Amino acid sequence: MAIENSPRPVVRLRGIVKRFAGVTVVNGVDLDLFAGQVHVLAGENGAGKSTLMKVLAGIHKPDAGTIEIDGEQRSFDVRTAKVAGIALVHQELLIAPNLSVADNLAMGREYRTGLGTLNRRRTRERAREQLARVGATFPETERAEHLSTGQQQLVEIARSIADNPKVLIFDEPSAALSAREVANLFRIVEEQRAAGTAIVYITHRMDEIEKLADVVTVLRDGKFVETLPIAEASPEAIVTRMVGRPIEALFSENRPPAGEVVLDVSDLGDGENIGPISLEVRAGEVVGMAGLVGSGRTEFARLVFGADEAKTGTVRIDGELLRSTSPMGAMRAGVALVPESRKDQGLVLGESIAQNVVMASFGSVSSAGVIRSRAVKKVTDSERTRMGIKSPRDMKVRQLSGGNQQKVLLSKWLQTNPKVLILDEPTRGVDVGAKADIYAIINAIAAKGVAVLVISSELPELLGLVDRIVVMREGRLVAAFPNVDLTEEAVMQHAFGVPSTQTSSNPILSKKALS
């Protein structure tokens, strides 16, 4: 049952059902939304959260159930949903990159002169007003393709709130934002709540739930589980309802001792912003790399993998110098890099699970240059079992949840049998259940003697998962800690460059000190 705090909800959903190709994605869900309330939707990827909201926004037509707006039963498409006051800020931003910010904001509501031509002056004036409302500082004349992800999101939010909607839906809005951009997002949410807007906020992040939510509704396998007031919505309560069981421990506490050095990086740098950096990772060891956005963590990983050209330093794998400075050379030496953006850099979304799984290891499933379909099926089915992917092998990757996409990406690189596995933000945008699965996979990989380097912006993740943490700031390694009684505060103080009461384990950050 929904938790009511006013006489009548702005929106009342009853018995909503949505199917795709015979698969029920939303199954009989009830939901009430109230003015001036932030209603968080929580659940694993694939639980039906986004689909339910797309039904409300008129993007999908429900197969069963009713929608009431202000007590009146309605049935509408996208246009009539907007007229009814429903606005959705999509997880995948709907921005035209070749248009200016002003033209993006005016899309579908263009201003015309008396002669019917576009009123450019009014379009720019209105755009400046809308940008000021969301705290944007970039000009309305800027082409959208030149904006950061966070700036593009501000454009979409400005467009969504332009007509003062009754219901404002945010679908995973902070997934790719910096700390400053997240703070601005929270400000906008608070302003909309104070204005009496009913807000739906879809997120996996427990800290966001704690800061923003008035109530939390949990969905599981497309079904309504429970709506909790924020006073009862502890992380443990939410997680238990999301996965249908309590998670006693996400992280392994019993990893075998590390072996010999596998990855040996010495004075590596790009000659400009990154390095020189020296670092060793041993067989069976999981090393975490912390740092702020822009600290150079991803750039360092790309230098190791040969995706970017190193101007200084060396990389050795099992003592052998990596002479080829290319991804293919790194792969042949046993290095695998799971990139930060699975959609842009890691997967071919229009291809199947099977095709993506074998994409980096065609040699193992081919003979005389011909792909053996039986071998592909065998490898893919084995990986689906290991990763817990229930979707059929021929399903397009774009149809999978974020968690399953990440598992496919992991499978792709594990098929290369790496000696060194570098994971850049391996659990970004995945739910807590998928995170637990990915942590178990990382631990199993390390237990087989693979040297693992994990780059993550989630400090609780690093503190729970890794044996050792190194910290980057402004393109340099600035601290190294054994993961014993280590605190988030100590790591962040080094990341920000402020004095810390918990000092690095070695004052001189040489290769020897960091190993």
Beta strands, then each sheet from edge to edge (+ up, - down):
strand 1: 11-20
strand 2: 23-33
strand 3: 38-42
strand 4: 64-69
strand 5: 72-74
strand 6: 86-89
strand 7: 167-171
strand 8: 198-202
strand 9: 215-220
strand 10: 223-229
strand 11: 261-269
strand 12: 277-282
strand 13: 286-291
strand 14: 312-317
strand 15: 320-321
strand 16: 335-338
strand 17: 366-367
strand 18: 370-371
strand 19: 420-424
strand 20: 451-455
strand 21: 468-473
strand 22: 476-482
sheet 1: 2+ 1- 4+ 5-
sheet 2: 6+ 7+ 8+ 3+ 9+ 10-
sheet 3: 12+ 11- 14+ 15-
sheet 4: 16+ 19+ 20+ 13+ 21+ 22-
sheet 5: 17+ 18-
end
